[in-house]
Amino acid sequence: MHKSHSLIKIIISFFICLLTLLIYCKNQNKSIGREISHYPDLVIIDPLRTNAFDKSWFNHEMQVVIYTSHLGKYSILNFNWKEAIDNNPKIKFIIYYSGKDLEEIKDWMIKNKFDHPILFDPEKRFYSKNVKDRVSSIAYILRDNRIIKASNPSIPSFQEDLNNLIQDK
């Protein structure tokens, strides 16, 4: 009886893993091809004043658009964006932050020497219009304002994904 109970647990665990994988794939696919709406009227945060934000980035052919609602240890902003931005000058990186405290993001940027401008979106306009999953952070690779893939520097194929974006031009 004990062996059959263990077998049932293994089968249930297998189906839970399979269901989780299917849901992930479904969510990934529902974003592909969707057009992103940008919000050029948002406040631009750039306390280090090292990289000026240019609103023409919103219409650039190749973009990586990052959204986060939080800072802290597990924030998507802690990934190595500087290397990705520096190594891919043909791609424009647009970052939206929907936390409520403007001073908190400014302090975080200074403390972490984060020198790329961020759009402050406390009303979550970008999230409400563009993010179809219940997530607190996400990054999309875009061509002509359409989502090609969700990816970020923590994913081993990220630079390869960016190379493919440039080469498929």
N, C-alpha and C positions, 0 to 999 in steps of 0.2 A: 504494500500500500504506500509506503514511504517513497519508493522509486516512482510510482505513477504521479504522486503529488509533486515531486521535483520536475518531472517531465511536463506537467501542466504549467508550472511556473515558467519553465523555459519557453514553452510555446506562447504563453501570454506575453512574456517579455519580448519575444521575437515580433509578435504582431504590434505591440506598442512601438517598437523601434521602426518597423515598416510604416506604420501610420504617421509617425513623426516625420519620416523622410518624405512621404507623399505630400503631406501638408506643406513642408518646406519647399518642395519642387513646385507645387501649385502656386504658392505665394510668390516665388521667384518669377514664374512665368506670367503672372497677372500684371507685373510691373513692366515687363519687356515691351518696348514699342510705344509706351505711353509718352505723351508730350508733357514736359515739365513747364509749369508757369513760374516765372520769376517775379520778384517784388522790388523794383528799383527804387521805390520811395522809402525803404527801410533805412534806419540809422546805420552808418558804416562805423565799425569800431576798429581803430588802428592806433593804439596808444604809443607804439614804438615808431610809427611813421617811417617805416622802411620800404614798404611796398604800397604804392598808391592804388586804390581800387579804381578800375575803369569800367563804367557802365556798359561799354561795348562788349564786355565779357559775357553779358547775358545773351548776346546774339552770336557768340563765337561758335564755329562749327564743332569744335571738340571741347568738352567740359567734363570735369568731375564735380558733382554737386554733393556736398556733405551737409547733413542735418543732424543736430543734436539738441536735446532739451536739458542736458545736465553736464556738469563738470565733475571732476573728482577722479578717483583711481581708475575707474572703468570707462571713462569717457572715450568716445571715438577720437576726440581731439588729442589724446595722448599717443596715438599712433604716429609713426614717423612721416608726417605730412611734408615737412621741410625738404627731406630728401626727394620725395615724389614730385613736389613742386619744382625744385631746383633742376631735377633730371628730365623734366618734361616741359620745356618752355613753350611748346606748340599747343599745350593744353591749358585751359583756364580752370582754375580751382575756385569754386564759389562755395562759401561756408555760411550756413544759417544757424543761428543759436536762438532758442526760444525760452531760455531761462528768464526769470522775472527781474533780476538785479543787474543793471548795466554796470555798476561799479564792480560787481563780483567778476564779470567776464574781463573787464579791463585789468583788474588786479591779477587775475589768472594769466592773462596774456603777458603781462610784464614779468611776473614771477617765473613763468616757463619760457620766456624769450620767444613767444609765438609771434612771429613777425608778418603773418599773412592777415589781411583784413577779414573781418567777420561781419555779417549782416545781423543786426539785432532785431529779433522777431518775437517779442514777448506775447503777442496775440496768437501765435502759432498759425499764421496765415499760410506760410509755405507748407507746413505739416498738413493742415486741413485740406489743402487743394491737391497735394502731390504724393503724400505718403499713404499708401493703401493698407499697410500692415500696422499692427499695434506694436510699435518699437519706439525706443527713446533716442535711437541713433541709427543712421543709415547713410550710405554713400552710393551714389549712382554714377556710372560712366555713361556719358551722353554723346550722341552725334546728332547735330541739327536739332538740339533740344529734345530728342527722343531717347528714352532709356534703352541702353544696349545691355547693361549688366549691372547688378549690385556687386560692389567689391570695395576693398580698402587695403591699406598697407599690411594688415595682419594676415592677409590671404597670400600664400606663396606665389600664386600666379598673377598678382596685382600688376607688377611691372610688365609682364608679358601681355596682360590685357590692355595696358596703355600703349605698348608697342604696336599691338594689333590695331588699335584705334587709329594711330598715326599712319600705319602702313596701308590700311584699307581706305584711306582718304581718296 
